[in-house]
Structures are given as structure tokens and as C-alpha cells.
Amino acid sequence: GGTVPGVWRGAWAALSSQDKNLEFEDSIRDMREAHVVFLEDLGAEVDRFKQGETTSRLCRVLDMCEKKWLFITTNLDKPLIAAKYDHRVLSRINMAHWCDLAGMPDYRSKIPTT
């Protein structure tokens, strides 16, 4: 048998808004140990203090995941990513494979809730 890969999954809005730097560093450590990282809903975060900290944190995450399987979900297309963040983020994202699922039906509303 082989080794089961470690997986880290989290919402970018929650990760980017962690008030304490220690909480963010704990998440970074967990991501560093994972083989696969799922970063959900990029672009949904709010930069409360307008200091660019979310962009800085995102660059750190993208750099750290450079040789990992990294899956990012977002409602932003590349031009919106470039407008929301900066050239560093777009450059890192452009190095990856991009799977555009725009126009795909949303099945969430069809899933019955009990």
C-alpha cells in the first residue's frame, strides 16, 4: 500500500480574516504539511483595514503551494483577479492550469434539504 496524502481544506474568507497572525501561521503550517490544498471562494474576503494584507497572505499561500496540488474555487475571472489583487497574485495563478467552469449549472438549489 501507499501513503494517503494529507489534505487541507479551508475557506479563503475565513483564512484571510484571521485576526491573530498566529492563527494564520497555524493554517500555513497545516497547509505546508498537506499534499493537496483546497482554497475555497477566493475573492469573497474583505480587506477590513484596506492595507493589502489579504493580497500579501494570498501570495504566501500561493508560493507555499507551488509544488502541491492546489485547487482554488472562485467566482472571479482572470481580469477580476488582476483588479482585486495585484500582478504578483495573477502571475502565480497564470503559472497554474486554469479550469474555467463558467456557465456550468448550479445544482445546489436542486439538492433536497431535510
VEXBAMAR-829602 format. One record per residue: residue in three letters; residue number from 1; x, y, z of N, C-alpha, C in turn. Coordinates in steps of 0.001 Angstrom, whole numbers. Layout:
+------+-----+---------+---------+---------+---------+----------+---------+---------+---------+---------+
| code | pos |  n.east | n.north |    n.up | ca.east | ca.north |   ca.up |  c.east | c.north |    c.up |
+------+-----+---------+---------+---------+---------+----------+---------+---------+---------+---------+
|  ala | NUM |       X |       Y |       Z |       X |        Y |       Z |       X |       Y |       Z |
...
+------+-----+---------+---------+---------+---------+----------+---------+---------+---------+---------+
REM end
This chain:
+------+-----+---------+---------+---------+---------+----------+---------+---------+---------+---------+
| code | pos |  n.east | n.north |    n.up | ca.east | ca.north |   ca.up |  c.east | c.north |    c.up |
+------+-----+---------+---------+---------+---------+----------+---------+---------+---------+---------+
|  gly |   1 |     808 |   -1179 |       0 |       0 |        0 |       0 |     856 |    1250 |       0 |
|  gly |   2 |     225 |    2315 |    -375 |     888 |     3611 |    -427 |     487 |    4487 |     740 |
|  thr |   3 |    1000 |    5654 |     725 |     708 |     6626 |    1761 |    -500 |    7460 |    1338 |
|  val |   4 |   -1405 |    7654 |    2257 |   -2562 |     8503 |    1982 |   -2105 |    9958 |    2066 |
|  pro |   5 |   -2355 |   10740 |    1000 |   -1897 |    12139 |    1029 |   -2676 |   12961 |    2039 |
|  gly |   6 |   -1986 |   13894 |    2667 |   -2638 |    14814 |    3581 |   -3370 |   15884 |    2783 |
|  val |   7 |   -4551 |   16248 |    3258 |   -5375 |    17234 |    2573 |   -5702 |   18364 |    3545 |
|  trp |   8 |   -5587 |   19599 |    3054 |   -6021 |    20771 |    3824 |   -7109 |   21446 |    3016 |
|  arg |   9 |   -8213 |   21789 |    3690 |   -9333 |    22445 |    3025 |   -9811 |   23599 |    3883 |
|  gly |  10 |  -10008 |   24761 |    3259 |  -10485 |    25900 |    4015 |  -11032 |   27001 |    3135 |
|  ala |  11 |  -11869 |   27821 |    3734 |  -12447 |    28967 |    3036 |  -11474 |   30140 |    3117 |
|  trp |  12 |  -11179 |   30732 |    1961 |  -10226 |    31833 |    1921 |  -10708 |   33018 |    2753 |
|  ala |  13 |  -11995 |   33305 |    2757 |  -12509 |    34441 |    3533 |  -12184 |   34274 |    5017 |
|  ala |  14 |  -12358 |   33071 |    5535 |  -12052 |    32821 |    6948 |  -10546 |   32874 |    7198 |
|  leu |  15 |   -9777 |   32265 |    6312 |   -8324 |    32233 |    6485 |   -7717 |   33627 |    6397 |
|  ser |  16 |   -8149 |   34405 |    5431 |   -7552 |    35724 |    5230 |   -7958 |   36724 |    6300 |
|  ser |  17 |   -9049 |   36450 |    6999 |   -9508 |    37406 |    8000 |   -9159 |   37003 |    9432 |
|  gln |  18 |   -8341 |   35972 |    9595 |   -7947 |    35582 |   10949 |   -7241 |   36763 |   11607 |
|  asp |  19 |   -7798 |   37204 |   12729 |   -7284 |    38394 |   13392 |   -5862 |   38234 |   13904 |
|  lys |  20 |   -5606 |   37113 |   14439 |   -4277 |    36900 |   15029 |   -3359 |   36267 |   13994 |
|  asn |  21 |   -2177 |   36813 |   13855 |   -1214 |    36275 |   12914 |    -864 |   34830 |   13264 |
|  leu |  22 |    -916 |   34496 |   14559 |    -603 |    33140 |   14996 |   -1580 |   32135 |   14386 |
|  glu |  23 |   -2879 |   32486 |   14302 |   -3874 |    31597 |   13699 |   -3552 |   31368 |   12222 |
|  phe |  24 |   -3182 |   32431 |   11524 |   -2821 |    32306 |   10118 |   -1584 |   31429 |    9961 |
|  glu |  25 |    -594 |   31624 |   10818 |     624 |    30811 |   10754 |     331 |   29340 |   11030 |
|  asp |  26 |    -614 |   29054 |   11940 |   -1017 |    27664 |   12185 |   -1613 |   27049 |   10923 |
|  ser |  27 |   -2442 |   27822 |   10227 |   -3038 |    27333 |    8978 |   -1975 |   27107 |    7916 |
|  ile |  28 |   -1021 |   28018 |    7822 |      86 |    27872 |    6867 |     870 |   26590 |    7165 |
|  arg |  29 |    1139 |   26338 |    8441 |    1871 |    25118 |    8825 |    1086 |   23878 |    8400 |
|  asp |  30 |    -235 |   23893 |    8634 |   -1048 |    22748 |    8245 |   -1048 |   22556 |    6727 |
|  met |  31 |   -1106 |   23660 |    5978 |   -1046 |    23573 |    4517 |     298 |   23038 |    4053 |
|  arg |  32 |    1352 |   23485 |    4707 |    2710 |    23053 |    4336 |    2845 |   21536 |    4476 |
|  glu |  33 |    2185 |   20957 |    5472 |    2266 |    19517 |    5711 |    1359 |   18713 |    4782 |
|  ala |  34 |     396 |   19372 |    4141 |    -552 |    18685 |    3265 |      46 |   18473 |    1876 |
|  his |  35 |    -450 |   17468 |    1189 |     -64 |    17217 |    -195 |   -1016 |   17911 |   -1165 |
|  val |  36 |   -2266 |   18061 |    -714 |   -3317 |    18660 |   -1532 |   -3969 |   19777 |    -716 |
|  val |  37 |   -4160 |   20943 |   -1339 |   -4759 |    22088 |    -663 |   -5975 |   22557 |   -1472 |
|  phe |  38 |   -7101 |   22683 |    -789 |   -8314 |    23242 |   -1376 |   -8560 |   24603 |    -745 |
|  leu |  39 |   -8534 |   25629 |   -1547 |   -8767 |    27002 |   -1088 |  -10074 |   27464 |   -1727 |
|  glu |  40 |  -11074 |   27634 |    -894 |  -12420 |    27873 |   -1406 |  -12807 |   29339 |   -1413 |
|  asp |  41 |  -13477 |   29717 |   -2467 |  -14149 |    31016 |   -2606 |  -13197 |   32207 |   -2554 |
|  leu |  42 |  -12126 |   32117 |   -3324 |  -11202 |    33244 |   -3442 |  -11960 |   34456 |   -3972 |
|  gly |  43 |  -11785 |   35585 |   -3340 |  -12460 |    36806 |   -3747 |  -13628 |   37177 |   -2855 |
|  ala |  44 |  -14039 |   36262 |   -1976 |  -15163 |    36530 |   -1084 |  -14731 |   37254 |     185 |
|  glu |  45 |  -13422 |   37399 |     380 |  -12906 |    38024 |    1599 |  -13062 |   39536 |    1545 |
|  val |  46 |  -12951 |   40135 |    2716 |  -12995 |    41594 |    2839 |  -11700 |   42042 |    3499 |
|  asp |  47 |  -11008 |   42978 |    2873 |   -9796 |    43551 |    3460 |  -10251 |   44687 |    4367 |
|  arg |  48 |  -10590 |   44333 |    5600 |  -11225 |    45286 |    6524 |  -10438 |   46566 |    6717 |
|  phe |  49 |   -9132 |   46472 |    6742 |   -8312 |    47648 |    7049 |   -7691 |   48260 |    5798 |
|  lys |  50 |   -8017 |   47705 |    4635 |   -7538 |    48227 |    3344 |   -6022 |   48410 |    3311 |
|  gln |  51 |   -5319 |   47453 |    3912 |   -3863 |    47529 |    3966 |   -3191 |   46514 |    3047 |
|  gly |  52 |   -3989 |   45781 |    2289 |   -3416 |    44802 |    1373 |   -2942 |   43530 |    2040 |
|  glu |  53 |   -3354 |   43315 |    3280 |   -2890 |    42119 |    3981 |   -3425 |   40849 |    3332 |
|  thr |  54 |   -4654 |   40895 |    2796 |   -5181 |    39692 |    2150 |   -4355 |   39326 |     927 |
|  thr |  55 |   -3905 |   40311 |     154 |   -3061 |    40039 |   -1007 |   -1722 |   39464 |    -572 |
|  ser |  56 |   -1140 |   40017 |     461 |     128 |    39524 |     983 |     -13 |   38081 |    1466 |
|  arg |  57 |   -1087 |   37799 |    2178 |   -1315 |    36437 |    2664 |   -1544 |   35474 |    1506 |
|  leu |  58 |   -2294 |   35921 |     507 |   -2560 |    35064 |    -643 |   -1265 |   34738 |   -1376 |
|  cys |  59 |    -385 |   35697 |   -1536 |     917 |    35443 |   -2168 |    1701 |   34402 |   -1385 |
|  arg |  60 |    1679 |   34491 |     -74 |    2382 |    33492 |     759 |    1812 |   32102 |     538 |
|  val |  61 |     478 |   32009 |     508 |    -163 |    30710 |     308 |     190 |   30156 |   -1077 |
|  leu |  62 |      94 |   30985 |   -2107 |     395 |    30528 |   -3463 |    1859 |   30107 |   -3599 |
|  asp |  63 |    2780 |   30851 |   -2995 |    4195 |    30480 |   -3022 |    4426 |   29146 |   -2321 |
|  met |  64 |    3803 |   28988 |   -1167 |    3997 |    27784 |    -377 |    3403 |   26556 |   -1077 |
|  cys |  65 |    2373 |   26750 |   -1876 |    1710 |    25633 |   -2561 |    2255 |   25381 |   -3965 |
|  glu |  66 |    3364 |   26009 |   -4300 |    3875 |    25945 |   -5672 |    4070 |   24519 |   -6174 |
|  lys |  67 |    4517 |   23605 |   -5350 |    4776 |    22237 |   -5798 |    3756 |   21259 |   -5218 |
|  lys |  68 |    2569 |   21759 |   -4944 |    1486 |    20939 |   -4404 |     320 |   20933 |   -5384 |
|  trp |  69 |    -602 |   20020 |   -5143 |   -1878 |    20073 |   -5825 |   -2690 |   21139 |   -5111 |
|  leu |  70 |   -2986 |   22218 |   -5798 |   -3742 |    23329 |   -5225 |   -4994 |   23544 |   -6057 |
|  phe |  71 |   -6146 |   23455 |   -5405 |   -7423 |    23686 |   -6057 |   -8030 |   24944 |   -5464 |
|  ile |  72 |   -8386 |   25894 |   -6309 |   -8976 |    27156 |   -5867 |  -10330 |   27297 |   -6531 |
|  thr |  73 |  -11341 |   27588 |   -5726 |  -12637 |    27933 |   -6301 |  -12823 |   29434 |   -6174 |
|  thr |  74 |  -13442 |   30021 |   -7193 |  -13679 |    31462 |   -7195 |  -14779 |   31793 |   -8190 |
|  asn |  75 |  -15442 |   32895 |   -7966 |  -16394 |    33421 |   -8937 |  -15744 |   34506 |   -9794 |
|  leu |  76 |  -14449 |   34737 |   -9582 |  -13732 |    35775 |  -10323 |  -13058 |   35187 |  -11549 |
|  asp |  77 |  -13085 |   35921 |  -12661 |  -12287 |    35521 |  -13808 |  -10925 |   36204 |  -13690 |
|  lys |  78 |  -10022 |   35911 |  -14608 |   -8658 |    36448 |  -14504 |   -8614 |   37976 |  -14462 |
|  pro |  79 |   -9381 |   38685 |  -15310 |   -9341 |    40155 |  -15200 |   -9811 |   40674 |  -13834 |
|  leu |  80 |  -10803 |   40033 |  -13246 |  -11262 |    40464 |  -11920 |  -10234 |   40142 |  -10844 |
|  ile |  81 |   -9536 |   39018 |  -10986 |   -8465 |    38685 |  -10043 |   -7370 |   39744 |  -10126 |
|  ala |  82 |   -7011 |   40125 |  -11361 |   -5979 |    41151 |  -11546 |   -6415 |   42474 |  -10923 |
|  ala |  83 |   -7693 |   42816 |  -11022 |   -8193 |    44078 |  -10462 |   -8258 |   44029 |   -8941 |
|  lys |  84 |   -8642 |   42878 |   -8390 |   -8825 |    42776 |   -6940 |   -7496 |   42667 |   -6204 |
|  tyr |  85 |   -6558 |   41952 |   -6779 |   -5270 |    41735 |   -6119 |   -4197 |   42536 |   -6848 |
|  asp |  86 |   -3101 |   41921 |   -7181 |   -2065 |    42632 |   -7915 |   -1367 |   41682 |   -8872 |
|  his |  87 |    -376 |   42191 |   -9563 |     318 |    41410 |  -10583 |     994 |   40166 |  -10008 |
|  arg |  88 |    1414 |   40214 |   -8732 |    2078 |    39048 |   -8131 |    1112 |   37863 |   -8060 |
|  val |  89 |    -114 |   38125 |   -7615 |   -1111 |    37062 |   -7498 |   -1450 |   36518 |   -8885 |
|  leu |  90 |   -1730 |   37409 |   -9820 |   -2092 |    36969 |  -11167 |    -952 |   36182 |  -11811 |
|  ser |  91 |     279 |   36596 |  -11607 |    1427 |    35882 |  -12145 |    1488 |   34459 |  -11613 |
|  arg |  92 |    1262 |   34293 |  -10324 |    1305 |    32961 |   -9721 |     144 |   32106 |  -10219 |
|  ile |  93 |   -1018 |   32696 |  -10353 |   -2180 |    31943 |  -10833 |   -2007 |   31581 |  -12306 |
|  asn |  94 |   -1397 |   32456 |  -13088 |   -1179 |    32168 |  -14503 |    -205 |   31020 |  -14723 |
|  met |  95 |     634 |   30706 |  -13741 |    1567 |    29581 |  -13866 |     838 |   28243 |  -13724 |
|  ala |  96 |    -387 |   28269 |  -13226 |   -1140 |    27041 |  -12963 |   -2071 |   26708 |  -14133 |
|  his |  97 |   -2617 |   25520 |  -14079 |   -3660 |    25148 |  -15032 |   -4952 |   25784 |  -14565 |
|  trp |  98 |   -5709 |   26327 |  -15493 |   -6922 |    27060 |  -15172 |   -8099 |   26298 |  -15771 |
|  cys |  99 |   -9028 |   25890 |  -14959 |  -10212 |    25174 |  -15419 |  -11413 |   26094 |  -15222 |
|  asp | 100 |  -11880 |   26690 |  -16283 |  -12979 |    27653 |  -16216 |  -14302 |   26904 |  -16356 |
|  leu | 101 |  -15085 |   26938 |  -15299 |  -16379 |    26258 |  -15298 |  -17536 |   27245 |  -15417 |
|  ala | 102 |  -17247 |   28438 |  -15929 |  -18303 |    29441 |  -16104 |  -19387 |   28863 |  -17008 |
|  gly | 103 |  -20614 |   29154 |  -16663 |  -21734 |    28668 |  -17452 |  -22232 |   27295 |  -17043 |
|  met | 104 |  -21528 |   26668 |  -16128 |  -21990 |    25363 |  -15643 |  -23217 |   25568 |  -14767 |
|  pro | 105 |  -24178 |   24655 |  -14826 |  -25378 |    24820 |  -13990 |  -25037 |   24675 |  -12508 |
|  asp | 106 |  -25776 |   25384 |  -11698 |  -25622 |    25321 |  -10247 |  -26632 |   24312 |   -9715 |
|  tyr | 107 |  -26132 |   23209 |   -9200 |  -27008 |    22151 |   -8710 |  -27340 |   22291 |   -7226 |
|  arg | 108 |  -26748 |   23258 |   -6555 |  -27003 |    23396 |   -5121 |  -28482 |   23613 |   -4833 |
|  ser | 109 |  -29156 |   24392 |   -5660 |  -30571 |    24657 |   -5415 |  -31435 |   23438 |   -5655 |
|  lys | 110 |  -30921 |   22423 |   -6340 |  -31699 |    21218 |   -6648 |  -31475 |   20100 |   -5644 |
|  ile | 111 |  -30546 |   20294 |   -4730 |  -30262 |    19263 |   -3722 |  -31281 |   19408 |   -2609 |
|  pro | 112 |  -32056 |   18333 |   -2353 |  -33078 |    18435 |   -1303 |  -32455 |   18591 |      79 |
|  thr | 113 |  -33041 |   19426 |     881 |  -32603 |    19602 |    2267 |  -33630 |   18956 |    3180 |
|  thr | 114 |  -33124 |   18293 |    4187 |  -34051 |    17625 |    5129 |  -33803 |   18091 |    6517 |
+------+-----+---------+---------+---------+---------+----------+---------+---------+---------+---------+
REM end
